[in-house]
Amino acid sequence: MSRRLYRSSTNRMLGGVLGGIAEASNLDATVLRLIYVVLLIFTAGIPLTLLYIAALIIIPKEGEY
């Protein structure tokens, strides 16, 4: 049985994108957030910020579908 990707409604800091990815892939959300912040610093932030905004728009909220 495959898990669907949703923005988390319980494990969220901003939009629930990283929490939803962590829940779908059985990872710790804190570790995923730390990796995201480190990558954000080393890539000057623009590409990852745009990717997060795109994911925020594309990935549905938990319970919508």
C-alpha positions as CSV (number, residue, x, y, z in Angstrom):
1,M,0.0,0.0,0.0
2,S,1.5,3.3,-1.0
3,R,1.3,6.4,1.0
4,R,0.1,9.7,-0.5
5,L,2.0,12.9,-0.1
6,Y,0.1,15.6,1.8
7,R,1.0,18.7,3.7
8,S,0.9,17.7,7.4
9,S,-1.7,19.4,9.6
10,T,-0.1,18.2,12.8
11,N,3.7,18.2,12.1
12,R,4.1,21.6,10.7
13,M,6.2,24.7,11.3
14,L,5.2,26.9,8.3
15,G,3.1,25.2,5.6
16,G,3.5,21.5,6.6
17,V,5.5,20.6,3.5
18,L,8.5,19.2,5.2
19,G,6.4,17.5,7.9
20,G,4.3,15.9,5.2
21,I,7.4,14.7,3.3
22,A,8.8,13.3,6.5
23,E,5.6,11.5,7.4
24,A,5.3,10.0,3.9
25,S,8.9,8.8,3.9
26,N,9.1,7.7,7.5
27,L,11.8,10.2,8.4
28,D,12.2,12.5,11.4
29,A,10.8,15.9,10.5
30,T,13.4,17.7,12.6
31,V,16.3,16.1,10.7
32,L,14.6,16.9,7.4
33,R,14.2,20.6,8.5
34,L,17.8,20.8,9.6
35,I,19.0,19.5,6.2
36,Y,16.7,22.0,4.5
37,V,18.1,24.9,6.5
38,V,21.7,23.9,5.8
39,L,21.0,23.5,2.1
40,L,19.2,26.9,2.2
41,I,22.3,28.6,3.6
42,F,24.7,26.9,1.1
43,T,22.6,27.6,-2.0
44,A,21.9,31.2,-1.2
45,G,18.2,30.3,-0.6
46,I,16.6,31.3,-3.9
47,P,16.1,27.8,-5.5
48,L,15.0,26.0,-2.3
49,T,12.6,28.9,-1.4
50,L,11.0,28.7,-4.8
51,L,10.8,24.9,-4.5
52,Y,9.1,25.2,-1.1
53,I,6.6,27.7,-2.4
54,A,5.8,25.5,-5.4
55,A,5.4,22.5,-3.1
56,L,3.1,24.6,-0.8
57,I,0.9,25.3,-3.8
58,I,1.0,21.8,-5.4
59,I,0.8,19.4,-2.5
60,P,-2.7,19.3,-1.0
61,K,-3.4,19.7,2.7
62,E,-4.0,16.5,4.7
63,G,-7.6,15.6,4.6
64,E,-8.5,17.5,1.4
65,Y,-8.4,14.6,-1.0
